[in-house]
Amino acid sequence: MPYYEYELCEGNCAACGGNFTLRRPISAPELKACPACKKPVRKVISGFSSPIHLKPLSVSDAKKAGFTVLKRVNKGEYERQ
């Protein structure tokens, strides 16, 4: 289940501090009010985590990993390297 960040549309709240994060299923309806203070909220667009950036695989790395590496000879024709 993804995490969603929300903030109050206006004002502040002693319970939630004006913003909060909830873990909700994708199929759940959009949250319209703070669960603590019942004031209207809006979803905040936040960053996301992505996999570590790795260097591109070379032909020799791909062969060592067990992949078949093909080289284009002509239009629609390939041969093994």
PyMOL commands that set and color helices and strands:
alter all, ss='L'
color gray80, all
select helices_A, chain A and resi 59-64
alter helices_A, ss='H'
color red, helices_A
select strands_A, chain A and resi 3-8+19-23+41-44+70-74+77-80
alter strands_A, ss='S'
color yellow, strands_A
deselect
rebuild
show_as cartoon
